[in-house]
Amino acid sequence: MSKALEGIRIVDLTQFEAGTSCTEILAWLGADVIKVEEPTKGDPGRYGNTDIQGVDSGYFINLNANKRSITLDLKQQRGKEVFFELVKQGDVVAENLAPGTLERLGLSYDALSAVNPKIVLARVKGFGTYGPYAKYKSFDMIAQAAGGSMAVTGWPGDPPTHPGSTIGDTGTGIHAALGIMAALWQRQSTGKGQVVEVAMQDAVVNFTRVAMCNFNETHKARPRSGNSVSGMPGTRTYRCKPGGPDDYVYLAAGPRRPNLWLPLIRAIGGDELAGDPRYSDSDWCVENAATLDEMIETWTMERTKYEVFHILGEAGVPCGPTLNAED
């Protein structure tokens, strides 16, 4: 079976991660992605996070291995001529250059659509192309701060914390890829291209919307709660043996959901413990959360995270081992 985007050509002006993750997804789906890089150094991601001179970084390869590359000096007339030839043969131009760069190069949507009315221009910017922050630059951690994810991450009383995953970058790329595919679909009926724009801040807000939705009821920002969910037992990380830095599991089986909570108690202490009426009283369980969490962790610390994962998984209890790159 052919891939969904076979026959679609992407002219790729993206760099680093927010834009390149978008075109990477499109390439996975079969698109022919031609990465256009400046002649002297190329995508800055090529030499980021590497100490080996002249060797592409793992970071770059991770985001660009399924693309073709060409170098063009878009500040020179010949470079622009070749670029516009690519646009004539292309379906999408994708870019996440600094605010205003595309316009300064004379490569605005009007200029692109003049040579190919069907072209879709996909733009990734930190704060969009209009509004009071349009000229401000952004990276993943900036988008996560301005998009709300840092405000809901961390421990009570501690500063807002940057989540380890780059949802401000790759999360934005996913949004952009969806927008591009919608534009290509709409082009089938209109015969025309359009501009697809994604602000990194907006993408993070979308990912954080559930964590922030209680504001509509309380009109107060949600406080940080660490790894716990509303202070309920059975809803946080628990240490496992042999006690390494990532020897933990996360459980999501609080007493408000007895169909998950009681199987957890049964796995720990058998039918006798699960039959204790106190464990069916969610209010009592919440009041005694610290004691119950200690009981749970005493049990998990006698087992590896994989053993806990399999025991509780078979029991129908949502449980995830904290796996790192080595795992």
The 8 nearest C-alpha neighbors of each residue, nearest first, counted from 0:
[[1, 2, 3, 5, 29, 4, 28, 6],
 [2, 0, 3, 5, 29, 4, 28, 6],
 [1, 3, 29, 5, 4, 28, 0, 30],
 [2, 4, 28, 5, 29, 1, 30, 6],
 [5, 3, 29, 30, 28, 7, 2, 6],
 [6, 4, 29, 30, 7, 2, 3, 1],
 [5, 7, 4, 8, 30, 31, 29, 3],
 [8, 6, 30, 5, 4, 90, 31, 9],
 [9, 7, 31, 89, 90, 30, 32, 6],
 [8, 10, 32, 91, 11, 92, 90, 31],
 [11, 9, 92, 33, 91, 32, 34, 93],
 [10, 12, 34, 93, 13, 33, 35, 9],
 [13, 11, 94, 35, 93, 34, 10, 14],
 [12, 14, 94, 18, 95, 19, 11, 93],
 [15, 13, 42, 19, 16, 18, 95, 44],
 [14, 16, 44, 19, 43, 17, 42, 13],
 [17, 15, 19, 20, 18, 168, 14, 169],
 [18, 16, 168, 172, 169, 20, 19, 171],
 [17, 19, 13, 21, 95, 20, 16, 172],
 [18, 20, 16, 22, 21, 13, 17, 14],
 [19, 21, 23, 172, 18, 169, 16, 22],
 [22, 20, 172, 176, 18, 19, 24, 23],
 [23, 21, 25, 19, 24, 20, 26, 18],
 [22, 24, 20, 26, 21, 25, 19, 62],
 [25, 23, 27, 22, 21, 26, 20, 28],
 [24, 26, 22, 28, 27, 23, 30, 29],
 [27, 25, 30, 29, 23, 28, 24, 32],
 [28, 26, 24, 25, 29, 23, 30, 65],
 [27, 29, 25, 26, 4, 2, 3, 30],
 [28, 30, 5, 4, 26, 2, 27, 3],
 [29, 31, 26, 4, 7, 5, 25, 8],
 [30, 32, 8, 9, 7, 26, 33, 29],
 [33, 31, 9, 66, 8, 30, 26, 67],
 [34, 32, 67, 10, 68, 11, 66, 9],
 [33, 35, 68, 11, 67, 69, 32, 12],
 [36, 34, 69, 12, 70, 11, 68, 33],
 [37, 35, 70, 41, 42, 71, 69, 38],
 [36, 38, 41, 70, 71, 72, 39, 40],
 [39, 37, 70, 41, 71, 40, 72, 36],
 [38, 40, 37, 41, 70, 36, 72, 42],
 [41, 39, 38, 37, 42, 43, 36, 45],
 [42, 40, 36, 37, 38, 43, 39, 45],
 [41, 43, 44, 14, 45, 36, 40, 15],
 [44, 42, 45, 46, 41, 47, 15, 14],
 [43, 45, 47, 15, 59, 42, 46, 58],
 [46, 44, 55, 59, 43, 56, 42, 47],
 [45, 47, 44, 56, 55, 49, 43, 48],
 [46, 48, 44, 49, 45, 56, 43, 58],
 [49, 47, 56, 46, 50, 58, 57, 44],
 [50, 48, 56, 47, 51, 46, 57, 55],
 [49, 51, 52, 48, 46, 56, 47, 54],
 [52, 50, 49, 54, 53, 55, 56, 46],
 [51, 53, 54, 50, 49, 46, 55, 56],
 [52, 54, 51, 55, 46, 45, 56, 50],
 [55, 53, 52, 51, 56, 46, 49, 45],
 [56, 54, 45, 46, 59, 53, 57, 60],
 [55, 57, 58, 49, 59, 45, 46, 47],
 [56, 58, 60, 59, 61, 55, 49, 48],
 [57, 59, 56, 61, 60, 62, 44, 48],
 [60, 58, 45, 44, 56, 61, 57, 62],
 [61, 59, 64, 57, 63, 62, 58, 56],
 [60, 62, 58, 59, 57, 63, 64, 56],
 [63, 61, 60, 59, 20, 19, 23, 64],
 [62, 64, 60, 65, 66, 61, 59, 23],
 [63, 65, 60, 66, 62, 61, 59, 23],
 [64, 66, 63, 26, 23, 67, 27, 32],
 [67, 65, 32, 63, 64, 33, 68, 34],
 [66, 68, 33, 34, 32, 69, 65, 31],
 [69, 67, 34, 33, 35, 66, 70, 36],
 [68, 70, 35, 34, 36, 71, 33, 67],
 [69, 71, 36, 38, 37, 35, 68, 72],
 [72, 70, 78, 37, 73, 38, 36, 35],
 [71, 73, 78, 74, 37, 75, 38, 70],
 [72, 74, 78, 79, 75, 71, 104, 76],
 [73, 75, 72, 104, 76, 78, 79, 71],
 [76, 74, 78, 73, 77, 72, 79, 71],
 [75, 77, 79, 78, 80, 74, 73, 72],
 [78, 76, 80, 79, 75, 81, 72, 73],
 [77, 79, 73, 72, 71, 81, 75, 76],
 [78, 80, 82, 76, 73, 77, 81, 83],
 [79, 81, 77, 83, 82, 78, 76, 84],
 [82, 80, 84, 78, 79, 83, 77, 85],
 [81, 83, 79, 85, 84, 80, 78, 86],
 [82, 84, 86, 80, 85, 81, 79, 87],
 [85, 83, 81, 87, 86, 82, 80, 88],
 [86, 84, 82, 88, 83, 87, 89, 81],
 [85, 87, 83, 89, 84, 88, 82, 115],
 [88, 86, 84, 115, 85, 89, 114, 83],
 [89, 87, 85, 86, 84, 90, 8, 115],
 [90, 88, 86, 8, 87, 91, 85, 9],
 [89, 91, 118, 8, 9, 7, 119, 117],
 [92, 90, 119, 9, 118, 120, 89, 10],
 [91, 93, 10, 120, 9, 11, 121, 119],
 [94, 92, 121, 11, 12, 120, 122, 91],
 [95, 93, 13, 12, 122, 96, 121, 123],
 [94, 96, 123, 13, 18, 122, 124, 97],
 [97, 95, 94, 100, 98, 13, 101, 14],
 [96, 98, 100, 99, 95, 136, 124, 101],
 [99, 97, 134, 100, 96, 124, 133, 136],
 [98, 100, 102, 101, 103, 97, 134, 96],
 [101, 99, 103, 102, 97, 98, 96, 104],
 [102, 100, 104, 106, 103, 99, 107, 105],
 [101, 103, 105, 107, 104, 99, 100, 106],
 [104, 102, 100, 105, 101, 99, 106, 107],
 [103, 105, 101, 102, 106, 100, 74, 73],
 [104, 106, 102, 103, 107, 101, 110, 100],
 [107, 105, 101, 104, 102, 110, 111, 108],
 [108, 106, 102, 110, 109, 105, 101, 111],
 [107, 109, 111, 110, 112, 120, 106, 194],
 [108, 110, 112, 107, 111, 113, 106, 114],
 [111, 109, 107, 113, 108, 112, 106, 105],
 [112, 110, 108, 113, 109, 114, 115, 106],
 [113, 111, 116, 115, 109, 114, 110, 108],
 [112, 114, 110, 111, 115, 109, 116, 108],
 [113, 115, 112, 111, 87, 116, 110, 83],
 [114, 116, 112, 87, 117, 118, 113, 111],
 [117, 115, 112, 118, 191, 192, 113, 114],
 [118, 116, 192, 191, 115, 190, 119, 90],
 [117, 119, 192, 90, 91, 115, 116, 112],
 [120, 118, 91, 192, 193, 194, 92, 90],
 [119, 121, 194, 92, 91, 93, 195, 193],
 [122, 120, 195, 93, 196, 194, 92, 94],
 [121, 123, 196, 94, 95, 195, 93, 197],
 [124, 122, 95, 197, 198, 196, 18, 94],
 [125, 123, 198, 127, 126, 95, 199, 122],
 [124, 126, 199, 137, 198, 127, 136, 200],
 [125, 127, 198, 133, 124, 132, 200, 199],
 [128, 126, 198, 124, 133, 129, 125, 197],
 [127, 129, 133, 124, 126, 130, 98, 134],
 [130, 128, 133, 127, 131, 132, 126, 134],
 [129, 131, 133, 132, 128, 127, 126, 134],
 [130, 132, 133, 129, 134, 135, 126, 128],
 [133, 131, 135, 134, 130, 126, 129, 127],
 [134, 132, 128, 129, 126, 127, 130, 135],
 [133, 135, 98, 132, 136, 99, 128, 131],
 [136, 134, 132, 133, 137, 126, 125, 98],
 [137, 135, 125, 134, 97, 98, 138, 124],
 [136, 138, 125, 141, 142, 135, 139, 124],
 [137, 139, 141, 140, 142, 125, 136, 168],
 [138, 140, 167, 168, 142, 141, 165, 143],
 [139, 141, 143, 142, 138, 144, 161, 167],
 [142, 140, 144, 138, 143, 139, 137, 145],
 [143, 141, 200, 145, 139, 144, 167, 140],
 [142, 144, 140, 146, 148, 141, 145, 167],
 [143, 145, 141, 149, 142, 146, 147, 140],
 [146, 144, 142, 143, 147, 200, 141, 148],
 [147, 145, 204, 200, 203, 143, 142, 144],
 [146, 148, 150, 149, 145, 144, 143, 204],
 [147, 149, 143, 150, 151, 207, 146, 152],
 [150, 148, 152, 160, 159, 144, 161, 151],
 [149, 151, 159, 147, 148, 152, 144, 223],
 [150, 152, 223, 149, 148, 222, 221, 153],
 [153, 151, 149, 160, 150, 223, 159, 148],
 [154, 152, 225, 160, 223, 159, 157, 224],
 [153, 155, 225, 224, 157, 223, 156, 152],
 [156, 154, 223, 157, 224, 225, 153, 222],
 [155, 157, 154, 158, 223, 153, 222, 159],
 [156, 158, 154, 155, 153, 159, 160, 223],
 [159, 157, 160, 156, 153, 154, 155, 150],
 [160, 158, 149, 150, 153, 152, 157, 161],
 [159, 161, 149, 153, 152, 158, 162, 150],
 [160, 162, 149, 163, 140, 159, 152, 143],
 [163, 161, 164, 160, 149, 152, 165, 148],
 [162, 164, 161, 165, 166, 160, 140, 152],
 [165, 163, 162, 166, 167, 161, 169, 168],
 [166, 164, 167, 168, 169, 139, 163, 170],
 [165, 167, 170, 168, 169, 164, 203, 171],
 [166, 168, 139, 165, 142, 170, 143, 203],
 [169, 167, 17, 139, 171, 166, 165, 170],
 [170, 168, 172, 171, 17, 166, 20, 165],
 [171, 169, 166, 173, 172, 168, 167, 174],
 [170, 172, 174, 168, 169, 202, 173, 199],
 [171, 173, 21, 169, 175, 20, 17, 170],
 [172, 174, 176, 170, 171, 175, 21, 169],
 [173, 175, 171, 177, 172, 176, 178, 170],
 [176, 174, 178, 172, 177, 173, 197, 21],
 [177, 175, 179, 173, 21, 178, 174, 172],
 [178, 176, 180, 174, 175, 179, 181, 173],
 [179, 177, 175, 181, 176, 180, 195, 182],
 [180, 178, 182, 176, 181, 177, 175, 183],
 [179, 181, 183, 177, 182, 178, 184, 176],
 [180, 182, 184, 178, 179, 183, 185, 177],
 [183, 181, 179, 185, 184, 180, 186, 178],
 [184, 182, 186, 180, 181, 185, 179, 187],
 [183, 185, 181, 182, 186, 187, 180, 188],
 [186, 184, 182, 187, 183, 188, 181, 189],
 [187, 185, 190, 189, 183, 191, 188, 184],
 [186, 188, 185, 184, 190, 189, 183, 191],
 [187, 189, 186, 185, 190, 184, 191, 183],
 [190, 188, 186, 191, 187, 185, 192, 117],
 [189, 191, 186, 187, 188, 117, 192, 185],
 [192, 190, 117, 186, 189, 116, 193, 118],
 [191, 193, 117, 119, 118, 186, 116, 190],
 [192, 194, 119, 120, 195, 191, 182, 118],
 [193, 195, 120, 119, 121, 196, 192, 108],
 [196, 194, 121, 120, 122, 178, 193, 179],
 [197, 195, 122, 121, 123, 194, 198, 127],
 [196, 198, 123, 175, 122, 199, 124, 127],
 [199, 197, 127, 126, 124, 125, 201, 200],
 [198, 200, 125, 202, 201, 171, 142, 167],
 [199, 201, 146, 142, 203, 198, 202, 126],
 [202, 200, 204, 198, 199, 203, 205, 146],
 [201, 203, 199, 205, 171, 204, 200, 198],
 [202, 204, 146, 206, 205, 200, 201, 167],
 [205, 203, 146, 201, 207, 202, 206, 208],
 [204, 206, 202, 208, 203, 207, 201, 146],
 [205, 207, 203, 204, 208, 202, 209, 148],
 [208, 206, 204, 210, 205, 209, 148, 203],
 [207, 209, 211, 205, 210, 206, 204, 212],
 [210, 208, 212, 211, 207, 206, 213, 205],
 [211, 209, 207, 208, 212, 151, 213, 221],
 [212, 210, 208, 209, 213, 214, 207, 221],
 [211, 213, 209, 214, 210, 208, 215, 216],
 [212, 214, 215, 216, 211, 217, 221, 210],
 [215, 213, 218, 217, 212, 216, 219, 211],
 [214, 216, 213, 218, 212, 217, 211, 219],
 [217, 215, 214, 213, 218, 212, 219, 211],
 [216, 218, 214, 219, 215, 213, 220, 221],
 [219, 217, 214, 215, 216, 220, 213, 221],
 [220, 218, 217, 214, 221, 213, 216, 215],
 [221, 219, 214, 222, 218, 211, 213, 217],
 [220, 222, 219, 211, 223, 151, 214, 213],
 [223, 221, 220, 224, 151, 155, 150, 219],
 [222, 224, 151, 155, 154, 153, 152, 225],
 [223, 225, 154, 155, 227, 226, 222, 153],
 [224, 226, 154, 153, 227, 223, 155, 152],
 [227, 225, 235, 224, 236, 228, 234, 154],
 [226, 228, 235, 234, 225, 230, 224, 229],
 [227, 229, 230, 234, 231, 226, 235, 224],
 [230, 228, 231, 227, 224, 234, 232, 285],
 [231, 229, 228, 227, 232, 288, 285, 224],
 [232, 230, 285, 229, 253, 228, 234, 288],
 [233, 231, 288, 292, 234, 253, 291, 230],
 [232, 234, 253, 252, 250, 251, 235, 231],
 [235, 233, 251, 250, 232, 227, 228, 253],
 [236, 234, 227, 226, 249, 250, 233, 237],
 [235, 237, 249, 248, 247, 226, 250, 238],
 [238, 236, 247, 248, 296, 249, 235, 239],
 [237, 239, 247, 300, 246, 296, 299, 248],
 [240, 238, 300, 299, 246, 247, 303, 304],
 [241, 239, 242, 303, 300, 302, 301, 246],
 [240, 242, 243, 239, 303, 246, 300, 302],
 [243, 241, 240, 246, 239, 244, 238, 300],
 [242, 244, 246, 245, 241, 240, 239, 247],
 [245, 243, 246, 242, 247, 238, 241, 321],
 [246, 244, 243, 247, 321, 322, 323, 242],
 [247, 245, 243, 239, 242, 244, 238, 304],
 [248, 246, 238, 239, 237, 245, 321, 304],
 [249, 247, 320, 237, 236, 319, 321, 304],
 [248, 250, 236, 319, 235, 318, 237, 320],
 [251, 249, 318, 234, 235, 233, 252, 317],
 [250, 252, 234, 317, 233, 253, 318, 249],
 [253, 251, 260, 259, 233, 234, 250, 317],
 [252, 254, 233, 260, 255, 234, 232, 231],
 [255, 253, 281, 256, 260, 257, 284, 252],
 [256, 254, 253, 281, 257, 260, 252, 231],
 [255, 257, 254, 258, 259, 253, 260, 252],
 [256, 258, 260, 259, 261, 254, 255, 279],
 [257, 259, 256, 260, 261, 262, 252, 316],
 [260, 258, 252, 257, 316, 256, 262, 261],
 [259, 261, 257, 252, 263, 254, 253, 262],
 [260, 262, 264, 263, 257, 259, 273, 265],
 [263, 261, 265, 264, 260, 259, 266, 314],
 [264, 262, 266, 260, 261, 265, 316, 267],
 [263, 265, 261, 267, 273, 262, 266, 268],
 [264, 266, 269, 262, 273, 268, 267, 263],
 [267, 265, 263, 264, 269, 268, 262, 311],
 [268, 266, 264, 265, 269, 263, 298, 295],
 [269, 267, 272, 265, 266, 264, 270, 271],
 [268, 270, 265, 271, 272, 266, 267, 273],
 [271, 269, 273, 265, 272, 274, 268, 264],
 [270, 272, 274, 269, 273, 275, 268, 265],
 [271, 273, 268, 274, 275, 270, 269, 265],
 [274, 272, 270, 265, 264, 275, 271, 261],
 [273, 275, 271, 272, 270, 276, 278, 279],
 [274, 276, 272, 277, 273, 278, 271, 279],
 [277, 275, 279, 278, 274, 280, 273, 272],
 [276, 278, 280, 279, 275, 283, 284, 281],
 [279, 277, 276, 280, 275, 284, 273, 281],
 [278, 280, 276, 277, 281, 257, 254, 261],
 [281, 279, 277, 283, 278, 282, 284, 276],
 [282, 280, 284, 254, 283, 255, 279, 285],
 [281, 283, 285, 284, 280, 286, 254, 255],
 [284, 282, 286, 280, 281, 285, 287, 277],
 [283, 285, 281, 287, 282, 286, 288, 280],
 [284, 286, 288, 282, 287, 231, 283, 281],
 [287, 285, 283, 284, 288, 282, 289, 281],
 [288, 286, 284, 285, 290, 289, 283, 291],
 [287, 289, 232, 285, 291, 290, 286, 284],
 [290, 288, 292, 291, 287, 293, 232, 286],
 [291, 289, 293, 292, 288, 287, 294, 232],
 [290, 292, 294, 288, 293, 289, 295, 232],
 [293, 291, 295, 289, 294, 232, 290, 288],
 [292, 294, 296, 290, 291, 295, 297, 289],
 [295, 293, 291, 297, 292, 296, 290, 298],
 [294, 296, 292, 298, 293, 297, 291, 299],
 [297, 295, 299, 293, 298, 237, 294, 300],
 [296, 298, 294, 300, 295, 299, 293, 301],
 [297, 299, 296, 295, 300, 301, 294, 267],
 [300, 298, 296, 239, 301, 302, 297, 295],
 [301, 299, 239, 240, 302, 297, 298, 238],
 [300, 302, 299, 298, 240, 239, 297, 303],
 [303, 301, 299, 300, 240, 239, 306, 307],
 [304, 302, 240, 306, 239, 305, 307, 241],
 [303, 305, 307, 306, 320, 239, 248, 247],
 [306, 304, 308, 303, 307, 309, 320, 302],
 [307, 305, 303, 309, 308, 304, 302, 310],
 [306, 308, 304, 310, 305, 309, 311, 302],
 [307, 309, 305, 306, 311, 312, 310, 318],
 [310, 308, 312, 306, 307, 311, 313, 305],
 [311, 309, 307, 313, 312, 308, 306, 314],
 [312, 310, 314, 316, 313, 308, 309, 307],
 [311, 313, 309, 315, 314, 316, 310, 308],
 [312, 314, 311, 310, 315, 309, 316, 308],
 [315, 313, 311, 312, 316, 262, 310, 266],
 [314, 316, 312, 313, 311, 317, 259, 262],
 [315, 317, 311, 312, 259, 314, 318, 263],
 [318, 316, 251, 250, 312, 315, 252, 319],
 [319, 317, 250, 249, 308, 316, 312, 251],
 [318, 320, 249, 248, 308, 321, 250, 317],
 [321, 319, 248, 304, 322, 247, 308, 249],
 [322, 320, 248, 247, 245, 319, 323, 246],
 [323, 321, 326, 320, 324, 245, 325, 246],
 [322, 324, 326, 325, 321, 245, 320, 246],
 [325, 323, 326, 322, 321, 245, 320, 164],
 [326, 324, 323, 322, 245, 321, 246, 244],
 [325, 323, 324, 322, 321, 245, 320, 305]]
